[in-house]
Amino acid sequence: MNEPITVPYDLANILKELKQDIKEVNTKLEKLNTIEVKIATLTEKVDGMDKRLEKVEGTQKNQVWALIVLLGGAIVTAGWRVFFTVNP
């Protein structure tokens, strides 16, 4: 009833396989860590680009207002010349 259990596999081979599996898991974890670092770097770059775009948008708004003021000044100057330099 109490017969000894025999394992048909060599213990040394099993340990080699386990070590190999552990090495594979470690390499995959290292790759995952480098991917996370790269993702963090990319998000930092995107944040920097967003800030630069906000600055560009602000300068573009200022340029549009400058063009509107210049155009208004040109219209006023043209009107001044037309109305006050007419020879009777």
Backbone bond lengths (Angstrom), bond angles and torsions (degrees), N, CA, C in turn:
res aa  C-N    CA-C-N  psi(-1)  N-CA   C-N-CA  omega(-1)  CA-C   N-CA-C  phi
1 M - - - 1.440 - - 1.529 110.62 -
2 N 1.278 118.25 -39.90 1.452 121.69 177.58 1.524 110.64 -99.54
3 E 1.297 115.26 71.33 1.457 119.43 178.89 1.524 109.04 -83.10
4 P 1.316 117.78 144.38 1.459 119.56 179.38 1.535 110.83 -69.86
5 I 1.315 114.42 144.81 1.462 120.73 179.82 1.519 107.64 -89.22
6 T 1.283 116.84 129.18 1.466 121.13 177.60 1.516 108.61 -110.81
7 V 1.331 114.55 140.22 1.462 120.92 178.13 1.518 107.15 -105.36
8 P 1.322 117.70 123.98 1.461 119.41 -176.04 1.541 113.14 -79.10
9 Y 1.323 118.28 -0.45 1.448 121.30 -177.54 1.520 110.22 -104.26
10 D 1.310 115.09 151.83 1.455 120.25 177.83 1.529 108.89 -82.86
11 L 1.291 116.75 132.51 1.463 121.95 -177.37 1.525 111.93 -63.82
12 A 1.296 117.98 -34.89 1.465 122.17 179.21 1.525 110.40 -63.68
13 N 1.318 117.82 -41.08 1.472 121.22 178.54 1.524 111.27 -65.70
14 I 1.306 115.85 -39.26 1.466 119.96 179.04 1.524 110.15 -64.15
15 L 1.335 117.27 -42.57 1.467 120.85 178.42 1.534 111.63 -64.28
16 K 1.328 116.69 -38.76 1.475 119.94 177.43 1.527 110.43 -62.34
17 E 1.312 116.27 -43.57 1.469 119.81 179.22 1.528 111.06 -63.96
18 L 1.322 116.49 -40.84 1.467 119.44 179.06 1.530 110.80 -64.84
19 K 1.328 117.24 -42.00 1.459 120.23 178.14 1.525 110.97 -62.24
20 Q 1.326 116.27 -41.58 1.463 120.15 178.68 1.529 110.78 -63.26
21 D 1.323 116.73 -42.59 1.468 120.50 178.77 1.526 111.04 -63.63
22 I 1.328 116.56 -40.08 1.465 120.34 178.83 1.522 110.48 -64.81
23 K 1.342 117.24 -39.87 1.468 120.34 177.78 1.528 110.78 -62.81
24 E 1.328 116.11 -41.98 1.461 119.83 179.20 1.526 111.27 -63.30
25 V 1.304 116.35 -41.69 1.469 120.20 178.77 1.530 110.01 -64.08
26 N 1.331 116.97 -41.47 1.468 120.66 179.14 1.520 111.36 -63.08
27 T 1.329 118.26 -42.23 1.465 119.94 179.14 1.527 110.69 -65.39
28 K 1.327 116.79 -37.99 1.466 119.29 178.25 1.524 110.97 -66.42
29 L 1.337 117.29 -37.71 1.459 120.16 177.54 1.523 111.21 -66.68
30 E 1.313 117.55 -38.45 1.462 120.66 177.48 1.526 110.68 -63.29
31 K 1.332 116.42 -42.33 1.462 120.01 177.43 1.523 110.61 -62.33
32 L 1.321 116.19 -40.12 1.461 120.33 179.28 1.528 110.42 -63.83
33 N 1.318 117.55 -40.95 1.463 121.03 178.17 1.517 111.43 -63.25
34 T 1.330 117.44 -41.72 1.470 119.15 179.11 1.522 110.60 -67.03
35 I 1.324 117.16 -35.10 1.473 119.97 177.68 1.525 109.94 -64.98
36 E 1.332 117.32 -41.40 1.462 120.26 179.18 1.523 111.08 -63.72
37 V 1.331 116.94 -39.01 1.463 120.32 178.16 1.523 110.13 -65.04
38 K 1.322 116.90 -41.88 1.465 120.38 179.14 1.528 110.76 -64.78
39 I 1.320 117.53 -38.85 1.463 120.51 178.30 1.523 110.10 -64.44
40 A 1.330 116.67 -41.38 1.466 119.80 178.51 1.521 110.53 -63.14
41 T 1.332 116.87 -39.55 1.459 120.84 178.36 1.527 110.32 -64.51
42 L 1.322 117.15 -41.93 1.462 120.59 179.79 1.527 111.54 -64.57
43 T 1.321 117.44 -41.03 1.460 118.58 179.11 1.525 110.53 -65.81
44 E 1.324 117.28 -34.07 1.460 120.37 177.44 1.529 109.96 -65.68
45 K 1.327 116.86 -41.13 1.466 120.55 178.88 1.529 110.53 -65.51
46 V 1.324 116.89 -39.70 1.472 120.43 179.50 1.527 110.17 -63.87
47 D 1.333 116.86 -40.38 1.458 119.78 177.60 1.518 111.03 -62.17
48 G 1.336 116.65 -40.85 1.465 120.37 177.65 1.521 111.69 -63.56
49 M 1.337 116.57 -39.43 1.467 120.24 178.99 1.521 110.82 -66.52
50 D 1.325 117.03 -38.43 1.461 120.47 178.05 1.521 110.88 -60.20
51 K 1.313 116.73 -42.87 1.466 120.18 -179.92 1.526 110.42 -64.50
52 R 1.342 116.34 -41.45 1.468 118.95 178.88 1.525 111.40 -64.80
53 L 1.346 116.71 -39.40 1.462 119.66 178.96 1.521 111.28 -65.00
54 E 1.322 116.78 -36.30 1.466 119.26 177.16 1.523 110.31 -62.82
55 K 1.323 117.27 -39.51 1.462 120.36 178.43 1.524 110.67 -65.31
56 V 1.340 116.21 -41.78 1.473 120.01 179.83 1.520 110.25 -64.71
57 E 1.318 117.03 -42.11 1.461 120.00 178.95 1.520 110.64 -62.26
58 G 1.325 117.01 -38.25 1.461 120.46 178.15 1.516 111.40 -64.33
59 T 1.328 118.16 -42.06 1.467 119.95 179.47 1.512 110.67 -69.87
60 Q 1.324 117.99 -32.80 1.462 119.60 177.69 1.527 110.79 -66.38
61 K 1.319 116.74 -38.53 1.464 119.08 177.18 1.526 109.92 -62.64
62 N 1.314 116.70 -41.29 1.464 120.02 178.50 1.522 111.00 -64.55
63 Q 1.315 116.79 -37.98 1.461 119.61 178.73 1.526 111.22 -65.88
64 V 1.311 117.25 -39.06 1.470 120.52 178.68 1.524 109.89 -63.50
65 W 1.343 117.01 -44.42 1.460 119.53 178.39 1.525 111.18 -63.94
66 A 1.317 117.35 -37.49 1.475 120.08 177.91 1.523 110.29 -63.80
67 L 1.334 116.77 -41.71 1.468 119.30 178.28 1.527 111.31 -64.42
68 I 1.331 117.37 -39.33 1.466 120.37 178.89 1.525 110.15 -63.45
69 V 1.329 116.99 -42.94 1.467 120.31 179.94 1.529 110.61 -65.80
70 L 1.336 117.10 -42.56 1.465 119.96 178.39 1.525 111.70 -63.67
71 L 1.321 115.91 -42.01 1.461 119.56 178.41 1.527 110.78 -63.47
72 G 1.331 116.50 -42.04 1.465 119.87 177.10 1.516 111.57 -62.47
73 G 1.341 115.82 -41.26 1.469 119.46 177.94 1.512 111.77 -64.26
74 A 1.323 117.18 -38.61 1.466 120.68 178.96 1.526 110.52 -65.87
75 I 1.325 116.95 -39.67 1.473 120.04 179.14 1.524 110.27 -66.71
76 V 1.321 116.74 -42.24 1.470 119.72 178.98 1.526 110.14 -63.77
77 T 1.329 117.49 -42.85 1.474 120.79 179.72 1.523 110.61 -63.46
78 A 1.338 116.80 -43.58 1.471 119.41 179.60 1.522 110.04 -64.03
79 G 1.311 117.43 -41.47 1.466 120.37 178.44 1.514 111.28 -64.54
80 W 1.315 117.65 -40.57 1.472 122.01 178.35 1.519 110.35 -59.90
81 R 1.323 116.33 -45.90 1.468 120.32 -178.66 1.519 111.31 -67.10
82 V 1.331 116.55 -37.27 1.472 118.66 -178.50 1.525 110.34 -70.44
83 F 1.320 119.64 -43.83 1.457 122.11 -173.57 1.527 113.64 -80.21
84 F 1.328 118.63 -31.47 1.439 119.56 -173.70 1.531 114.82 -106.35
85 T 1.307 118.27 -3.41 1.463 119.27 176.62 1.525 111.89 -114.20
86 V 1.312 115.89 19.50 1.459 119.40 177.97 1.520 108.27 -76.12
87 N 1.297 116.58 128.24 1.452 121.45 177.97 1.542 109.50 -88.35
88 P 1.344 116.80 127.29 1.467 117.92 -178.98 1.506 113.77 -77.94
